[in-house]
Amino acid sequence: MKSHSLSRLSACVAIIAGTIALSPVAIAGSNGQHIELYVGQDTNSVEIAGENQLGGEVHQILNTPSSPTRDASAWWKYTVEITSYTGINATGTDEGTAYCDVPVSQSGNWYDCYGY
């Protein structure tokens, strides 16, 4: 009887360990952040360049119909370059480039960055 209980316990431990091993690792807030962009009223789009959570260089264009505009398409970290434009899709006048130092980890998923 004792060995039957022990084998049941071993089976339960194996199932729990397997479930934990297969669970996805949460990335939110721990290896990069989504950014919330604050831009001036003349800015209609930005080009964002920087490093993502995988260590790759990312360049993307984001239209900014309102301020703030949230960018949930990447997990940014370290220094992010934000170039502001008066037109949509990174057209029109280049208003300048701002830099945002995004922390690798923090308690939330969003980090405020400011453009022109």
DALIN-V13900 format. One record per run of one state. SS is the DSSP state (~ for helix, > for strand, _ for the rest). FROM is the first residue (numbers start at 0). TO is the last residue. If there is no record, write none. Layout:
ss:SS from:FROM to:TO
ss:SS from:FROM to:TO
This chain:
ss:_ from:0 to:0
ss:~ from:1 to:21
ss:_ from:22 to:31
ss:> from:32 to:37
ss:_ from:38 to:43
ss:> from:44 to:51
ss:_ from:52 to:55
ss:> from:56 to:62
ss:_ from:63 to:67
ss:> from:68 to:84
ss:_ from:85 to:86
ss:~ from:87 to:89
ss:_ from:90 to:92
ss:> from:93 to:101
ss:_ from:102 to:108
ss:> from:109 to:113
ss:_ from:114 to:115
